[in-house]
Amino acid sequence: MRPDLWRSISLLSKSGADTRLGRRSLLGLGAALTGSLALGPKQAHAEPSPASPPADAPWSQSIGPGVVDRPYGRPADTEAGVIRRNVPWLTAGTESSISFSPLQDLHGIITPNGLFFERYHAGRPDVDPDQHKLMIHGLVERPLLLSMKDIVRFPSVTRIHFIECPANGGMEWRAAQLNSLQFNHGMISCAEWTGVRLSTLLEEVGIKKEAKWVMVEGADGAHMNRSLPLDKCLDDCLVVYAQNGEALRPEQGYPLRLVVPGWEGNVSIKWLRRIKLGDKPWHSREETSKYTDLMPDGTSRGFTWLIDAKSVITFPCPEKPLDRPGLYEIRGLAWTGNGKVRRVDVSTDGGVNWQSARLHEPVLSKALTKFTLPWRWDGAPALLESRVIDETGYVQPTIAQLRKQRGTNSVYHNNSIQTWQVKPDGSVFDVQLV
Amino acid sequence: MSSSSRRILLLCAGMLAAGTIACVAEPGYYGYGERPTPEQIAGWDIDARGIDGVGLPPGRGNVHKGAEVYAEQCAACHGTFGEGEGRFPKLVGGAGTLRDDRPELTVGSYWPFAPTLWDYINRAMPMPAPHTLSADDVYALTAYILNLNDIVPNEFVADRESLPKVKMPNRDNFLWIDPRPDTMAKPCMNGCADPADIRIASTAEGKKLTPRTTGPLDTMQQR
């Protein structure tokens, strides 16, 4: 921390007065604080803070900005490092790429809209909602063209669901590679979605009895399209225009997207513009050359839509190490495309012994579920793992169990148990066990 | 309200009261929106199905023409002969590598259906100006890329008749039914392994493959 900065601020506030100047200095302070937090917990104890007791802090001796100073609002300046991040070497450019949610800095089951992971195939389109249309046609009784105003008139539903890219963890099939919670698990986010059931729209157009498949397509430059079985569309799919209570973000498909609960994120088409019913799947590029899983014998699995049960400890993690021995709360998230999380077990010894964690309400179907377990760390090396069991009885596998079935080249659907190695100094590393 | 929609409403009310799930309304029940014109549908109805080519439009293109269009529209990213520039996708090669330790997944070695190639080029390429090529040019590019992969001869002409008949080398190697769950772990709670057997096989410590996860966005350009 910069003592000179503190001094100038407290001088300003003591001398009374120029709050405008004070605010500017505080903005500069934001950057200084961010830098100091990045140093880690140990240094934080080292020197007494001039704004902590017994001192009265400068923000306690001044008047702050008024209402609508920030008409929309934004996080505190000191949270500026809590952002989506990408791995530049992963893709040729950022337009067909992915970014990761900062799970290490999130605290619940809802992902803030600005931190929801992004996946584009032709960049983020800037769609005009007044001109955007949804066309429904093909094997239907009555083709339909809907404006956004039309869509919002239909009976609305609100549901909380996660969306996970099936490539989440895809860099770890061979070995532990990325020393980060954000980069190994951040292709998942969870939001409250509001829209109309897809089944309502399909009933409105009338489904011909030969129809068995539904093609969904986006208005982005990739004209991204996937095939879905009609049964899933009639079961729980949503055509949504709102996310966490406000209009969808452009990054998430503004003004309209599909949400296919519990299935790989790629099928939840963003900037949704067309729904076509047919008697066979389309075998689009995204469901043949991509989003298929190559097995060791050279065959591939296609139409592997389901997100199997998965969990991860979000504290501690490589980004959030431990400080000193003592009592901690191990925290994490669990989810399954099969419905609800039934149980999460946590091990601190690499899977020899397990204890069931506490699940936090709400435990919702096809949504993130929070779990915690108190843990007294004695300062010894530890191997932390979490293991979810979903309502079908399916148990999250180890990476070794997955490799035995699928080898190392299937890219997608790595839902294995994450192991975090805790060293005596409290640092945490991504490892895989024999 | 017509008598039939009134009947449906009554039926729905009864079902809701009985606690059963959502009721089915007849087509046009809400009556929102408009019926698209044939021209509106034709403008957006761009899909071609992989397995049988249904949806492929009229038009045609040969390998020679495809080479010209490719040089102009595709080579900058995908390489002169489909070898891929930088991290842009390779389009050619990889035949026989799918069981290898480092398999090469390309149009030739991996894609199961030729019409899918037409569909994808048409809808998504060229990347800076997607869906701007003529149907003929897309047919020509499809012919050229298949030819680069030794799947069709030099004199091949791609059209709605010929493309569905092209047998892609990897066509029969896809299982289109999900076989999961394919692991059967048991949730053991105590003494699940000999502590002596718990060893670290690999660690990400020191690999430095990831950007920083603090501070401003790290583009990894400074390393």
Interface residues (C-beta under 8 A of the other chain):
Chain A: T34 G35 L37 A38 A80 G81 I83 R85 N86 V87 P88 W89 T91 A92 E95 S96 P102 Q104 H121 A122 M135 H137 V140 E141 R142 P143 L144 L145 L146 S147 D150 I151 R153 F154 A175 A176 Q177 L178 N179 S180 Q182 F183 R197 S199 T200 E203 E204 V205 G206 M215 E217 G221 A222 H223 M224 N225 R273 R274 K276 G278 K280 P281 W282 H283 S284 R285 T288 S289 T292 L294 P296 D297 G298 T299 S300 R301 G302 F303 T304 W305 L306 D308 P318 E319 R343 D345 D349 G350 G351 V352 N353 W354 Q355 L383 R387 I389 Y394 V395 Q396 P397 T398 Q401 L402 Q405 R406 N409 H413 Q421 F429 D430 V431 Q432 L433 V434
Chain B: A22 V24 A25 E26 P27 G28 Y29 Y30 Y32 G33 E34 R35 P36 Q40 I41 W44 D45 I46 D47 R49 G50 I51 D52 C77 G86 R87 F88 L98 R99 P103 L105 V107 Y110 W111 P112 F113 T116 L117 D119 Y120 R123 A124 M127 P130 H131 N170 N173 F174 L175 W176 I177 D178 P179 R180 P181 D182 T183 M184 A185 K186 P187 C188 M189 N190 G191 C192 A193 D194 P195 D197 I198 R199 I200 A201 S202 T203 A204 E205 K207 L209 T210 P211 T213 T214 G215 P216 L217 D218 T219 M220 Q221
